[in-house]
Amino acid sequence: MRPPFRFPEDLITLQGAWQQTYAELAQAPAGAGTTALRRRLIALSGNLCTHPYWAAPTAWRAGGVELRRAARTHTSAPADGEAAA
């Protein structure tokens, strides 16, 4: 079994923003003026790919799926001070 990945908080937040933007773009109706969302997704993709965490040659292949899972659970977890539903 592999040891758990430990991602920096800013990387998890960045991945969460990417996932949220992607979901908003997927839900937008055709012709709804999605240019801003597409540009944001491109910028977030660049920031994700060039994050210092991925400096190791195999880091993305080894941790990409785990990062997406971490971002998903991070955004669905209650914030500090909030009760779980």
C-alpha positions in Angstrom: 0.0 0.0 0.0 1.3 3.5 -0.9 1.8 6.1 1.8 -0.8 8.9 1.7 0.0 12.0 -0.3 0.5 15.3 1.5 -0.4 18.2 -0.7 0.2 21.8 0.2 -2.9 23.7 1.1 -2.5 26.2 -1.8 -2.3 23.3 -4.3 -5.5 21.7 -2.9 -7.3 25.1 -3.0 -6.1 25.6 -6.6 -7.4 22.2 -7.7 -10.7 22.9 -6.0 -11.0 26.2 -7.9 -10.2 24.3 -11.1 -12.9 21.7 -10.4 -15.5 24.4 -9.5 -14.7 26.4 -12.7 -14.9 23.2 -14.8 -18.3 22.3 -13.3 -19.6 25.9 -13.9 -18.5 25.7 -17.5 -20.1 22.3 -18.0 -23.4 23.6 -16.6 -23.4 26.8 -18.7 -26.0 26.7 -21.5 -24.8 27.0 -25.1 -24.1 30.5 -26.2 -24.1 31.8 -22.6 -20.9 33.7 -23.0 -18.4 31.3 -21.4 -15.3 33.1 -22.4 -14.5 34.2 -18.9 -14.9 30.7 -17.5 -12.8 29.2 -20.3 -10.0 31.8 -19.7 -10.1 31.1 -16.0 -9.9 27.4 -16.5 -6.8 27.9 -18.8 -5.1 30.1 -16.2 -5.9 27.6 -13.4 -4.6 24.8 -15.5 -1.3 26.6 -16.1 -1.0 27.4 -12.4 -1.7 23.7 -11.4 0.9 22.3 -13.9 3.6 24.7 -12.9 3.1 24.5 -9.1 6.5 23.8 -7.4 5.0 20.6 -5.8 5.3 18.9 -9.2 9.1 19.6 -9.5 9.8 15.8 -9.3 9.6 14.2 -12.7 6.9 11.6 -11.8 5.0 13.6 -9.2 2.0 14.4 -11.5 1.5 10.8 -12.5 1.8 9.6 -9.0 -0.4 12.3 -7.3 -2.8 13.8 -9.8 -5.8 11.6 -9.0 -5.1 11.9 -5.3 -5.0 15.7 -5.6 -8.4 15.7 -7.2 -9.8 13.5 -4.4 -8.2 15.7 -1.8 -9.7 18.8 -3.3 -13.1 17.2 -3.6 -13.1 16.2 0.1 -11.6 19.5 1.1 -14.4 21.5 -0.5 -17.1 19.1 0.8 -15.9 19.2 4.4 -17.4 21.8 6.8 -15.3 24.8 7.4 -13.8 25.5 10.8 -16.6 26.5 13.2 -19.4 25.0 11.0 -21.3 22.0 12.1 -21.4 19.0 9.7 -24.8 18.4 8.1 
